[in-house]
Amino acid sequence: MPLATTPPRHPEAPVTDPDDETTRRLLHLRYAGAALEECRRTVCDAVVQARAVGVPWTQIGEALALSPQAARRQFGGSVDGAG
């Protein structure tokens, strides 16, 4: 996958020389990591909301391509902490 000339900069990323290939790749990696963390929070929130209305772990696991046990292991603490 070709790398964009200048990847979007995360607000907390240091301002550096975008012409340096290593710097561009590191900035891109930092941005991707921030996006991944946001996705994880979104999925966790969706699981908490689904459990709040009674969606069983079987269906949550299926929606996330996980076994019910894996879904509960991964997200059960968030649900238990939420209520």
VOTOR-538567 format. One record per residue: x, z, y of N, C-alpha, C, CB in turn. Coordinates in Angstrom, 1 decimal, always signed. Atoms other than C-alpha are relative to their C-alpha. Glycine has a CB too. Layout:
+--------+--------+--------+--------+--------+--------+--------+--------+--------+--------+--------+--------+
:   n.c1 :   n.c3 :   n.c2 :  ca.c1 :  ca.c3 :  ca.c2 :   c.c1 :   c.c3 :   c.c2 :  cb.c1 :  cb.c3 :  cb.c2 :
+--------+--------+--------+--------+--------+--------+--------+--------+--------+--------+--------+--------+
:      X :      Z :      Y :      X :      Z :      Y :      X :      Z :      Y :      X :      Z :      Y :
...
+--------+--------+--------+--------+--------+--------+--------+--------+--------+--------+--------+--------+
# end
This chain:
+--------+--------+--------+--------+--------+--------+--------+--------+--------+--------+--------+--------+
:   n.c1 :   n.c3 :   n.c2 :  ca.c1 :  ca.c3 :  ca.c2 :   c.c1 :   c.c3 :   c.c2 :  cb.c1 :  cb.c3 :  cb.c2 :
+--------+--------+--------+--------+--------+--------+--------+--------+--------+--------+--------+--------+
:   +0.8 :   +0.0 :   -1.2 :   +0.0 :   +0.0 :   +0.0 :   +0.9 :   +0.0 :   +1.2 :   -1.0 :   +1.2 :   +0.0 :
:   -0.9 :   +0.0 :   -1.2 :   +1.6 :   -1.0 :   +3.3 :   -0.3 :   +1.2 :   +0.9 :   -0.2 :   -1.3 :   +0.8 :
:   +0.1 :   -1.1 :   -1.0 :   +2.2 :   +1.8 :   +5.8 :   -0.3 :   -0.6 :   +1.4 :   +1.3 :   +0.8 :   +0.0 :
:   +0.3 :   +0.4 :   -1.4 :   +0.6 :   +1.4 :   +9.2 :   +1.2 :   +0.2 :   +0.9 :   -1.2 :   +0.8 :   +0.5 :
:   -1.1 :   -0.1 :   -0.9 :   +3.0 :   +0.9 :  +12.0 :   +0.2 :   +1.4 :   +0.6 :   -0.1 :   -1.0 :   +1.2 :
:   +0.0 :   -1.4 :   -0.5 :   +2.1 :   +4.3 :  +13.5 :   -1.2 :   +0.6 :   -0.6 :   +0.1 :   +0.0 :   +1.6 :
:   +1.2 :   -0.7 :   +0.5 :   -0.1 :   +6.5 :  +11.4 :   -0.6 :   +0.9 :   +1.0 :   +0.4 :   +0.8 :   -1.3 :
:   +0.6 :   -1.0 :   -0.9 :   -2.6 :   +8.7 :  +13.1 :   +0.7 :   +1.3 :   +0.0 :   -1.5 :   +0.2 :   -0.4 :
:   -0.7 :   -1.3 :   -0.1 :   -1.0 :  +11.9 :  +14.3 :   -0.9 :   +1.2 :   +0.0 :   +0.9 :   +0.0 :   +1.3 :
:   +0.8 :   -1.2 :   +0.1 :   -2.4 :  +15.2 :  +13.3 :   +0.3 :   +0.8 :   +1.3 :   +0.4 :   +0.9 :   -1.2 :
:   -0.3 :   -0.7 :   -1.3 :   -2.8 :  +17.4 :  +16.5 :   +1.1 :   +1.0 :   -0.1 :   -1.3 :   +0.7 :   +0.4 :
:   -1.1 :   -0.9 :   +0.1 :   -0.3 :  +19.9 :  +15.2 :   +1.4 :   -0.6 :   -0.3 :   -0.3 :   +1.1 :   -1.0 :
:   -1.2 :   +0.6 :   +0.3 :   +2.3 :  +17.4 :  +14.3 :   +0.9 :   -0.1 :   +1.2 :   -0.2 :   -1.5 :   -0.6 :
:   -0.9 :   +0.1 :   -1.1 :   +5.4 :  +17.4 :  +16.4 :   +0.2 :   -1.5 :   +0.5 :   +1.4 :   +0.5 :   -0.4 :
:   -0.1 :   +1.4 :   -0.5 :   +5.9 :  +14.4 :  +18.7 :   +1.5 :   -0.4 :   -0.3 :   -0.3 :   +0.0 :   +1.5 :
:   -1.4 :   +0.5 :   +0.4 :   +8.9 :  +12.4 :  +17.3 :   +0.0 :   -1.5 :   +0.2 :   +0.3 :   +0.4 :   -1.5 :
:   -0.2 :   +1.5 :   -0.2 :  +10.3 :   +8.9 :  +17.5 :   -0.7 :   -0.7 :   -1.1 :   +1.5 :   -0.3 :   +0.0 :
:   +0.7 :   +0.7 :   +1.0 :   +7.8 :   +6.7 :  +15.7 :   +0.7 :   -1.2 :   -0.6 :   -1.4 :   -0.4 :   +0.5 :
:   -0.8 :   +1.1 :   +0.5 :  +10.4 :   +4.0 :  +15.2 :   +0.8 :   +0.4 :   -1.2 :   +0.9 :   -0.6 :   +1.1 :
:   -0.8 :   -0.5 :   +1.2 :  +12.3 :   +6.1 :  +12.6 :   -0.9 :   -0.1 :   -1.2 :   +0.5 :   +1.4 :   +0.3 :
:   +0.8 :   +0.2 :   +1.2 :  +11.0 :   +5.1 :   +9.1 :   -0.3 :   +1.3 :   -0.7 :   +0.7 :   -0.9 :   -1.0 :
:   +0.2 :   -1.3 :   +0.6 :  +11.5 :   +8.6 :   +7.7 :   -1.0 :   +0.8 :   +0.8 :   +1.3 :   +0.8 :   -0.1 :
:   +1.0 :   -0.8 :   -0.9 :   +9.6 :  +10.2 :  +10.7 :   -1.4 :   -0.6 :   -0.2 :   +0.4 :   -0.1 :   +1.4 :
:   +1.4 :   +0.6 :   +0.2 :   +6.7 :   +7.7 :  +10.3 :   -0.6 :   +0.4 :   -1.3 :   +0.1 :   -1.5 :   +0.1 :
:   +0.5 :   -0.4 :   +1.3 :   +6.4 :   +8.5 :   +6.6 :   -0.3 :   +1.5 :   -0.1 :   +1.1 :   -0.3 :   -1.1 :
:   +0.3 :   -1.4 :   +0.0 :   +6.6 :  +12.2 :   +7.2 :   -1.3 :   +0.3 :   +0.8 :   +1.2 :   +0.8 :   +0.6 :
:   +1.2 :   -0.2 :   -0.8 :   +3.9 :  +12.0 :   +9.9 :   -1.2 :   -0.4 :   -0.8 :   +0.1 :   -0.8 :   +1.3 :
:   +1.1 :   +0.5 :   +0.8 :   +1.8 :  +10.0 :   +7.6 :   -0.4 :   +1.0 :   -1.1 :   +0.3 :   -1.4 :   -0.7 :
:   +0.2 :   -1.0 :   +1.1 :   +2.2 :  +12.6 :   +4.8 :   -0.7 :   +1.2 :   +0.6 :   +1.4 :   +0.3 :   -0.6 :
:   +0.6 :   -1.2 :   -0.6 :   +1.4 :  +15.4 :   +7.2 :   -1.5 :   -0.3 :   +0.3 :   +0.7 :   +0.4 :   +1.3 :
:   +1.4 :   +0.4 :   -0.3 :   -1.8 :  +13.6 :   +8.3 :   -0.8 :   +0.0 :   -1.3 :   -0.1 :   -1.4 :   +0.7 :
:   +0.7 :   +0.1 :   +1.2 :   -2.8 :  +12.9 :   +4.7 :   -0.2 :   +1.4 :   -0.6 :   +0.8 :   -0.9 :   -1.0 :
:   +0.1 :   -1.3 :   +0.4 :   -2.2 :  +16.5 :   +3.8 :   -1.1 :   +0.8 :   +0.7 :   +1.3 :   +0.8 :   +0.1 :
:   +1.1 :   -0.6 :   -0.8 :   -4.5 :  +17.7 :   +6.6 :   -1.4 :   -0.6 :   -0.4 :   +0.3 :   -0.3 :   +1.5 :
:   +1.3 :   +0.6 :   +0.4 :   -7.2 :  +15.2 :   +5.5 :   -0.4 :   +0.5 :   -1.4 :   +0.2 :   -1.5 :   +0.0 :
:   +0.3 :   -0.5 :   +1.3 :   -6.9 :  +16.4 :   +1.9 :   -0.6 :   +1.5 :   +0.1 :   +1.3 :   +0.0 :   -0.9 :
:   +0.5 :   -1.3 :   -0.1 :   -7.4 :  +20.0 :   +3.0 :   -1.4 :   +0.0 :   +0.6 :   +0.9 :   +0.8 :   +1.0 :
:   +1.4 :   +0.1 :   -0.5 :  -10.5 :  +19.0 :   +5.0 :   -0.9 :   -0.4 :   -1.1 :   +0.0 :   -1.0 :   +1.2 :
:   +0.9 :   +0.4 :   +1.1 :  -11.9 :  +17.3 :   +1.9 :   -0.2 :   +1.1 :   -0.9 :   +0.7 :   -1.2 :   -0.7 :
:   +0.1 :   -1.2 :   +0.9 :  -11.2 :  +20.4 :   -0.2 :   -1.1 :   +1.0 :   +0.6 :   +1.3 :   +0.7 :   -0.2 :
:   +0.9 :   -0.9 :   -0.6 :  -13.1 :  +22.5 :   +2.3 :   -1.5 :   -0.5 :   -0.1 :   +0.3 :   +0.3 :   +1.5 :
:   +1.3 :   +0.7 :   +0.0 :  -16.0 :  +20.0 :   +2.4 :   -0.6 :   +0.1 :   -1.4 :   +0.1 :   -1.5 :   +0.4 :
:   +0.5 :   -0.1 :   +1.3 :  -16.3 :  +20.0 :   -1.4 :   -0.4 :   +1.5 :   -0.3 :   +1.1 :   -0.5 :   -1.0 :
:   +0.3 :   -1.4 :   +0.3 :  -16.1 :  +23.8 :   -1.6 :   -1.3 :   +0.4 :   +0.7 :   +1.1 :   +0.9 :   +0.6 :
:   +1.3 :   -0.3 :   -0.8 :  -18.9 :  +24.1 :   +1.1 :   -1.2 :   -0.6 :   -0.8 :   +0.1 :   -0.6 :   +1.4 :
:   +1.1 :   +0.7 :   +0.7 :  -21.0 :  +21.6 :   -0.9 :   -0.3 :   +0.7 :   -1.3 :   +0.4 :   -1.5 :   -0.3 :
:   +0.3 :   -0.7 :   +1.2 :  -20.6 :  +23.6 :   -4.1 :   -0.7 :   +1.3 :   +0.3 :   +1.4 :   +0.3 :   -0.7 :
:   +0.6 :   -1.2 :   -0.4 :  -21.5 :  +26.8 :   -2.3 :   -1.5 :   -0.2 :   +0.3 :   +0.7 :   +0.7 :   +1.2 :
:   +1.4 :   +0.4 :   -0.4 :  -24.7 :  +25.1 :   -0.9 :   -0.8 :   -0.3 :   -1.3 :   +0.0 :   -1.1 :   +1.0 :
:   +0.7 :   +0.4 :   +1.2 :  -25.6 :  +23.6 :   -4.3 :   -0.3 :   +1.3 :   -0.8 :   +0.9 :   -0.9 :   -0.8 :
:   +0.2 :   -1.2 :   +0.8 :  -25.2 :  +27.0 :   -6.1 :   -1.1 :   +0.8 :   +0.7 :   +1.2 :   +0.8 :   -0.2 :
:   +1.0 :   -0.8 :   -0.8 :  -27.3 :  +28.6 :   -3.3 :   -1.5 :   -0.4 :   -0.3 :   +0.2 :   -0.1 :   +1.5 :
:   +1.4 :   +0.5 :   +0.3 :  -30.3 :  +26.4 :   -4.3 :   -0.2 :   -0.1 :   -1.5 :   -0.2 :   -1.3 :   +0.7 :
:   +0.2 :   +0.0 :   +1.4 :  -29.7 :  +26.9 :   -8.0 :   +0.5 :   -1.1 :   -0.9 :   -1.4 :   +0.2 :   -0.3 :
:   -0.6 :   +1.1 :   +0.8 :  -27.8 :  +23.8 :   -9.1 :   +0.9 :   +0.6 :   -1.0 :   +0.7 :   -1.0 :   +0.9 :
:   -0.8 :   -0.6 :   +1.1 :  -26.3 :  +24.7 :  -12.5 :   +1.5 :   -0.6 :   +0.0 :   -0.6 :   -0.2 :   -1.3 :
:   -1.4 :   +0.4 :   +0.1 :  -22.5 :  +24.5 :  -13.1 :   +0.2 :   -1.3 :   -0.8 :   +0.8 :   +1.1 :   -0.6 :
:   +0.0 :   +1.2 :   +0.8 :  -23.2 :  +21.7 :  -15.6 :   -0.1 :   -1.2 :   +0.9 :   -1.1 :   +0.0 :   -1.1 :
:   +0.2 :   +1.1 :   -0.9 :  -24.5 :  +19.4 :  -12.9 :   +1.1 :   -0.1 :   +1.1 :   -1.3 :   +0.1 :   +0.7 :
:   -1.1 :   +0.0 :   -1.0 :  -21.8 :  +20.5 :  -10.3 :   +1.2 :   -0.6 :   -0.7 :   +0.3 :   +1.4 :   +0.5 :
:   -1.2 :   +0.6 :   +0.7 :  -19.1 :  +19.7 :  -12.9 :   -0.1 :   -1.4 :   -0.2 :   +0.2 :   +0.7 :   -1.3 :
:   +0.2 :   +1.4 :   +0.2 :  -20.6 :  +16.4 :  -13.7 :   +0.2 :   -0.8 :   +1.3 :   -1.5 :   -0.2 :   -0.5 :
:   -0.1 :   +0.7 :   -1.3 :  -20.8 :  +15.4 :  -10.0 :   +1.5 :   -0.1 :   +0.4 :   -0.8 :   +0.8 :   +1.1 :
:   -1.4 :   +0.0 :   -0.4 :  -17.1 :  +16.3 :   -9.6 :   +0.9 :   -0.5 :   -1.1 :   +0.4 :   +1.4 :   +0.4 :
:   -0.7 :   +0.5 :   +1.2 :  -16.0 :  +14.8 :  -13.0 :   +0.9 :   +1.2 :   -0.6 :   +1.0 :   -1.2 :   +0.5 :
:   -0.7 :   -1.2 :   +0.5 :  -15.1 :  +18.3 :  -14.2 :   -1.0 :   +0.6 :   -1.1 :   +0.3 :   +1.1 :   +1.0 :
:   +0.9 :   -0.8 :   +1.0 :  -16.4 :  +20.4 :  -17.2 :   -0.7 :   +1.1 :   +0.8 :   +0.8 :   +0.5 :   -1.2 :
:   +0.6 :   -1.1 :   -0.7 :  -18.8 :  +23.1 :  -16.2 :   +0.9 :   +1.2 :   +0.2 :   -1.3 :   +0.4 :   -0.7 :
:   -1.0 :   -1.1 :   -0.1 :  -16.1 :  +25.6 :  -17.0 :   +1.0 :   -0.2 :   +1.0 :   +0.6 :   +0.2 :   -1.4 :
:   -1.1 :   +0.3 :   -1.0 :  -13.5 :  +23.9 :  -14.9 :   -0.6 :   +0.1 :   +1.4 :   +0.6 :   -1.4 :   -0.2 :
:   +0.7 :   -0.1 :   -1.4 :  -16.0 :  +23.7 :  -11.9 :   -0.1 :   +1.5 :   +0.3 :   -1.3 :   -0.7 :   +0.0 :
:   +0.2 :   -1.5 :   -0.3 :  -16.8 :  +27.4 :  -12.2 :   +1.3 :   +0.7 :   +0.2 :   -0.7 :   +0.6 :   -1.2 :
:   -1.3 :   -0.6 :   -0.2 :  -13.1 :  +28.3 :  -12.5 :   +0.5 :   -0.3 :   +1.4 :   +1.0 :   -0.4 :   -1.1 :
:   -0.6 :   +0.5 :   -1.2 :  -12.2 :  +26.2 :   -9.5 :   -0.8 :   +0.5 :   +1.2 :   +0.0 :   -1.5 :   +0.0 :
:   +0.8 :   -0.3 :   -1.2 :  -15.1 :  +27.1 :   -7.2 :   -0.8 :   +1.3 :   -0.1 :   -1.0 :   -1.1 :   +0.2 :
:   +0.8 :   -1.2 :   +0.2 :  -16.7 :  +30.3 :   -8.7 :   +0.3 :   +1.1 :   +1.0 :   +0.2 :   +0.5 :   -1.4 :
:   -0.4 :   -1.1 :   -1.0 :  -14.7 :  +32.6 :   -6.4 :   -0.6 :   -0.2 :   +1.3 :   +1.6 :   +0.0 :   +0.1 :
:   +0.6 :   +0.3 :   -1.3 :  -16.0 :  +30.8 :   -3.4 :   -1.5 :   +0.3 :   +0.0 :   +0.2 :   -1.5 :   +0.4 :
:   +1.4 :   -0.2 :   +0.1 :  -19.5 :  +31.1 :   -4.6 :   -0.3 :   +1.5 :   -0.1 :   -0.7 :   -0.7 :   -1.2 :
:   +0.2 :   -1.5 :   +0.1 :  -19.1 :  +34.8 :   -5.6 :   +0.3 :   +0.7 :   +1.4 :   +1.0 :   +0.5 :   -1.0 :
:   -0.3 :   -0.6 :   -1.3 :  -17.5 :  +35.5 :   -2.2 :   -1.1 :   -0.3 :   +1.1 :   +1.3 :   -0.5 :   +0.5 :
:   +1.0 :   +0.4 :   -1.0 :  -20.4 :  +33.8 :   -0.4 :   -1.3 :   +0.7 :   -0.2 :   -0.3 :   -1.6 :   -0.1 :
:   +1.3 :   -0.8 :   +0.2 :  -23.1 :  +35.9 :   -1.9 :   -0.1 :   +0.3 :   -1.4 :   -1.1 :   -0.8 :   +0.4 :
+--------+--------+--------+--------+--------+--------+--------+--------+--------+--------+--------+--------+
# end
